[in-house]
Amino acid sequence: MAEKLIKNDPLISLKEFTAARIAIGRTGTSIPLKESLEFKLAHAHARDAVYSELDIEGLTNSLQAFNLPVLSLHSQAANRHKYLKRPDLGRQLDETSAELLKDHGTGADIAIIIADGLSATAVNENAFSLLKLLMPMFSNEKLRLGSLCLVRQGRVAIGDEIAVGLRAKLSIVLIGERPGLSSADSMGMYLTYNPRPGLTDESRNCISNIRPEGLSYHLAAGKTFYLVQEALKRKLSGVALKDNAGLLD
């Protein structure tokens, strides 16, 4: 019976385009047992992602391939509990990290920041794979890169303070996004020209859902590189900078 209901569901044709829970059928007034268990499993994965930890050692070892200093930084949120309760603390560096940046403010075109956000799992699994494609693009354009920064208990806006400390023209923040029930490993990229503390989200460009089952590394790298070029050329980012890459053909 449940299988017949699924086949007759008008949304069934959309299932090939999304992992969202549509056209799942029903048993009486409830959903089938199999779907109920899968929902609970996905919810558990999402909770695990929120409490996952940044793999500092693994990421540092991988990032050595780019021959740049790798800095391990921390926000003012001392632990995960504080991070979730006090978003403001996740936007600011702690005193030790702020002091460390003073020795690395050599000036650069781009500061790259990798933060755990709401899913360290996402950046642990996706950040290096994206950068492996993106870094040669920057190198070919002779763009100067600052120290690579790994940030624990960090939110997007912490990239502004870090970029100021590195004296960078532009910041790229790779961060774990709020995990959905089918995308606990989703990573976002936030780009900000002339970053500085106090900016809000309209000053940034975002590319979302970077992961093997979402936006591919190849497409994400291409879009990021296009936005970087346009931001540096136009000296702006955010709502004033549109992604017209698909209109250039």
C-alpha positions in Angstrom: 0.0 0.0 0.0 2.7 2.4 1.0 4.6 1.7 -2.3 1.5 2.4 -4.3 1.0 5.8 -2.5 4.6 6.7 -3.3 4.2 5.9 -7.0 1.0 8.0 -7.1 2.6 11.0 -5.3 2.8 14.0 -7.6 6.2 14.9 -6.2 7.8 11.5 -7.2 9.5 12.9 -10.3 11.4 15.4 -8.1 13.2 12.7 -6.1 16.0 12.4 -8.6 16.9 16.0 -8.1 17.0 16.2 -4.3 17.8 14.2 -1.2 14.9 16.0 0.7 12.3 13.8 2.2 9.5 14.0 -0.4 7.2 11.4 -1.7 8.0 9.0 1.1 4.5 7.5 1.4 2.6 6.8 4.6 1.3 4.1 6.8 -2.1 5.0 8.1 -1.7 8.6 9.4 2.1 8.2 9.9 5.1 7.7 7.7 6.6 4.2 7.0 8.8 2.7 9.6 11.8 2.6 7.2 11.5 6.4 6.6 11.0 7.1 10.3 14.2 5.3 11.2 16.1 7.0 8.4 14.9 10.4 9.7 16.1 9.6 13.2 19.5 8.5 11.8 19.8 11.7 9.8 18.9 13.8 12.8 21.6 12.0 14.8 24.2 12.7 12.1 23.2 16.4 12.2 23.6 16.6 16.0 27.0 14.8 15.7 28.1 17.4 13.1 27.2 20.3 15.3 29.4 18.9 18.1 32.2 17.6 15.8 35.7 19.1 16.3 38.1 20.6 13.8 40.9 18.2 12.8 43.7 20.7 13.4 46.5 18.1 13.0 45.0 16.5 9.8 44.2 19.8 8.2 47.6 21.3 9.1 49.4 18.4 7.5 47.3 18.6 4.3 47.7 22.4 4.0 51.5 22.1 4.2 51.3 21.2 0.4 50.7 24.9 -0.3 54.0 26.1 1.3 52.3 28.7 3.5 52.4 29.2 7.2 49.4 27.6 9.0 48.1 29.3 12.1 45.9 27.6 14.7 43.6 30.2 16.2 40.6 30.2 18.6 37.6 32.5 19.1 36.6 33.9 22.5 34.1 31.1 22.8 36.1 28.8 25.1 34.0 25.6 24.4 31.2 24.3 22.2 28.5 25.1 24.8 29.6 28.7 25.0 29.9 28.9 21.2 26.3 27.8 20.7 24.9 30.1 23.5 27.0 33.2 22.6 27.3 33.7 18.8 29.1 37.1 19.5 32.0 35.3 21.1 32.5 33.2 18.0 33.0 36.3 15.9 36.0 37.5 17.9 39.5 36.1 18.4 40.8 35.3 21.9 43.7 37.3 23.2 46.4 34.7 22.4 45.2 34.4 18.8 45.1 38.2 18.3 48.7 38.4 19.5 49.8 35.6 17.2 48.5 37.5 14.2 50.7 40.5 14.9 53.7 38.5 13.7 52.0 37.5 10.4 50.6 40.8 9.1 52.8 40.9 6.0 50.0 42.1 3.7 48.4 39.9 1.1 45.7 40.0 -1.6 43.8 37.1 0.0 43.4 35.7 3.5 42.1 32.2 3.7 40.3 31.2 6.9 39.0 27.7 7.7 36.6 27.6 10.6 34.5 24.9 12.2 31.2 26.8 12.2 28.3 24.6 12.9 29.8 21.5 11.3 33.5 20.8 11.7 32.9 17.6 9.8 32.1 19.6 6.7 35.5 21.4 6.6 37.4 18.4 7.7 36.0 16.5 4.7 35.8 19.3 2.0 38.1 22.2 2.7 41.4 20.7 1.3 39.7 19.2 -1.7 38.4 22.7 -2.7 41.6 24.5 -2.0 43.6 21.9 -4.0 41.7 23.2 -7.1 41.6 26.9 -6.1 45.2 27.5 -5.0 46.7 26.9 -8.5 44.2 29.4 -9.9 45.5 32.1 -7.4 49.1 31.2 -8.2 48.6 31.5 -11.9 47.2 35.0 -11.4 50.2 35.8 -9.1 47.8 36.7 -6.2 49.6 37.0 -2.9 48.2 34.8 -0.1 48.5 35.3 3.6 49.0 32.7 6.3 46.4 30.0 6.2 44.3 30.2 9.4 42.4 27.3 11.2 39.9 28.6 13.7 38.2 26.7 16.4 34.7 27.8 17.6 34.6 30.4 14.8 31.8 32.1 13.0 31.9 33.8 9.6 32.6 37.3 10.9 35.8 36.2 12.7 37.4 36.3 9.2 37.1 40.1 9.3 39.3 40.4 12.3 41.8 37.9 11.0 42.0 39.5 7.6 42.7 42.9 9.3 45.5 41.3 11.3 47.0 39.8 8.2 46.5 43.1 6.3 44.7 41.3 3.5 42.6 43.0 0.8 40.1 40.2 0.7 39.1 37.3 2.9 37.8 33.8 2.0 36.1 31.9 4.9 35.5 28.2 4.5 33.1 27.2 7.2 30.8 24.3 8.2 27.1 25.3 7.5 24.2 24.5 9.7 23.7 20.8 9.1 20.4 19.7 7.4 18.8 16.3 7.7 20.4 15.3 4.4 23.5 17.5 4.4 25.5 17.3 7.7 28.7 17.7 5.6 27.8 21.0 3.8 30.5 23.6 3.6 30.1 27.3 2.8 32.4 29.8 1.3 32.1 33.5 2.3 34.1 36.2 0.4 34.5 39.7 1.7 36.4 42.6 0.1 38.1 45.1 2.4 37.1 43.0 5.5 37.0 44.7 8.8 35.1 44.2 12.2 31.6 45.4 12.2 30.6 44.3 8.7 27.4 42.3 8.2 26.2 39.7 5.8 25.2 42.1 2.9 29.0 42.8 2.6 29.7 39.2 1.7 29.3 36.8 -1.2 28.4 33.2 -0.3 28.7 29.9 -2.1 26.8 27.2 -0.2 26.4 23.5 -0.1 30.0 22.6 -1.2 30.3 18.8 -0.9 30.3 15.8 -3.2 26.5 15.4 -3.1 26.0 19.2 -3.5 27.9 21.8 -5.4 31.0 20.1 -6.8 34.5 21.2 -5.9 35.2 22.1 -9.5 32.2 24.4 -9.8 32.7 25.9 -6.4 36.4 26.6 -7.2 35.4 28.2 -10.5 32.7 30.4 -8.9 35.0 31.4 -6.1 37.9 32.4 -8.4 35.5 34.4 -10.6 34.2 36.3 -7.5 37.7 36.9 -6.3 38.8 38.4 -9.6 35.7 40.6 -9.8 36.0 41.7 -6.2 39.6 42.8 -6.6 38.9 44.5 -9.9 35.7 46.3 -8.7 36.9 46.8 -5.1 33.7 45.6 -3.6 31.8 42.5 -2.5 28.4 41.5 -1.2 25.1 42.6 -2.7 26.9 45.0 -5.1 28.8 42.1 -6.6 26.8 39.7 -8.8 27.8 36.3 -9.9 27.5 36.7 -13.7 30.0 34.0 -14.6 27.3 32.0 -16.3 26.5 35.0 -18.6 30.0 35.3 -20.0 29.8 32.5 -22.7 
